[in-house]
Amino acid sequence: MKKNMGTADKLIRLIVAATIAYLYYNGTLTSTLGTLLLIVAAIFALTALISFCPLYTLMGITTCATKKENKNV
């Protein structure tokens, strides 16, 4: 798997996942919607930790910085 997520993207996903998890365990998010959002939060956290999003691959998106080659000709 080639990394396709930048630092800002990973940070945003982790913040969203932590917020959803906090709201779920605090009792603010309940029922089926709360469970679905908790699953989404887990997916966000996992993709942020491995720096790879399968949907980005399907859409041809990458948010990570590209390395520029230094050519001194």
C-alpha positions as a Markdown table, in Angstrom:
| # | Residue | x | y | z |
|---|---|---|---|---|
| 1 | Met | 0.0 | 0.0 | 0.0 |
| 2 | Lys | 1.4 | 3.3 | -1.0 |
| 3 | Lys | 0.7 | 6.2 | 1.4 |
| 4 | Asn | -1.9 | 8.7 | 0.1 |
| 5 | Met | -2.7 | 10.8 | 3.2 |
| 6 | Gly | -1.0 | 13.9 | 4.3 |
| 7 | Thr | -0.4 | 15.1 | 7.8 |
| 8 | Ala | -3.3 | 17.5 | 7.9 |
| 9 | Asp | -5.7 | 14.9 | 6.6 |
| 10 | Lys | -4.5 | 12.4 | 9.2 |
| 11 | Leu | -4.9 | 14.9 | 12.0 |
| 12 | Ile | -8.4 | 15.9 | 11.0 |
| 13 | Arg | -9.5 | 12.3 | 10.8 |
| 14 | Leu | -8.0 | 11.5 | 14.3 |
| 15 | Ile | -9.8 | 14.6 | 15.8 |
| 16 | Val | -13.1 | 13.6 | 14.2 |
| 17 | Ala | -12.7 | 10.0 | 15.4 |
| 18 | Ala | -11.8 | 11.1 | 19.0 |
| 19 | Thr | -14.8 | 13.5 | 19.1 |
| 20 | Ile | -17.2 | 10.8 | 17.9 |
| 21 | Ala | -15.8 | 8.3 | 20.3 |
| 22 | Tyr | -16.1 | 10.8 | 23.2 |
| 23 | Leu | -19.7 | 11.6 | 22.3 |
| 24 | Tyr | -20.6 | 7.9 | 22.0 |
| 25 | Tyr | -19.1 | 6.9 | 25.4 |
| 26 | Asn | -20.5 | 10.1 | 27.0 |
| 27 | Gly | -24.0 | 9.0 | 26.0 |
| 28 | Thr | -24.7 | 11.9 | 23.7 |
| 29 | Leu | -24.8 | 9.6 | 20.6 |
| 30 | Thr | -27.0 | 6.6 | 21.1 |
| 31 | Ser | -29.0 | 4.0 | 19.1 |
| 32 | Thr | -28.2 | 2.9 | 15.6 |
| 33 | Leu | -26.8 | 6.3 | 14.5 |
| 34 | Gly | -24.4 | 6.3 | 17.4 |
| 35 | Thr | -23.2 | 2.8 | 16.5 |
| 36 | Leu | -22.8 | 3.7 | 12.8 |
| 37 | Leu | -20.8 | 6.8 | 13.7 |
| 38 | Leu | -18.6 | 4.8 | 16.1 |
| 39 | Ile | -17.8 | 2.4 | 13.2 |
| 40 | Val | -17.0 | 5.4 | 10.9 |
| 41 | Ala | -14.8 | 6.8 | 13.7 |
| 42 | Ala | -12.9 | 3.5 | 13.9 |
| 43 | Ile | -12.4 | 3.5 | 10.1 |
| 44 | Phe | -11.1 | 7.1 | 10.3 |
| 45 | Ala | -8.7 | 6.3 | 13.0 |
| 46 | Leu | -7.4 | 3.2 | 11.3 |
| 47 | Thr | -6.9 | 4.9 | 7.9 |
| 48 | Ala | -5.2 | 7.8 | 9.7 |
| 49 | Leu | -2.8 | 5.5 | 11.5 |
| 50 | Ile | -1.8 | 3.6 | 8.4 |
| 51 | Ser | -1.8 | 6.7 | 6.2 |
| 52 | Phe | -3.8 | 5.0 | 3.5 |
| 53 | Cys | -7.4 | 5.5 | 2.3 |
| 54 | Pro | -8.8 | 3.0 | -0.1 |
| 55 | Leu | -11.4 | 5.5 | -1.4 |
| 56 | Tyr | -8.6 | 8.0 | -2.2 |
| 57 | Thr | -7.1 | 5.3 | -4.4 |
| 58 | Leu | -10.3 | 4.7 | -6.3 |
| 59 | Met | -10.8 | 8.4 | -6.9 |
| 60 | Gly | -7.1 | 9.0 | -7.7 |
| 61 | Ile | -6.7 | 11.5 | -4.8 |
| 62 | Thr | -3.5 | 11.9 | -2.7 |
| 63 | Thr | -3.1 | 14.5 | 0.0 |
| 64 | Cys | 0.5 | 13.6 | 1.0 |
| 65 | Ala | 3.3 | 15.9 | -0.1 |
| 66 | Thr | 5.2 | 14.8 | -3.1 |
| 67 | Lys | 9.0 | 14.6 | -3.0 |
| 68 | Lys | 10.6 | 16.9 | -5.6 |
| 69 | Glu | 13.7 | 15.6 | -7.3 |
| 70 | Asn | 16.7 | 17.8 | -7.2 |
| 71 | Lys | 18.2 | 17.9 | -10.6 |
| 72 | Asn | 21.3 | 19.9 | -11.0 |
| 73 | Val | 22.0 | 20.0 | -14.7 |
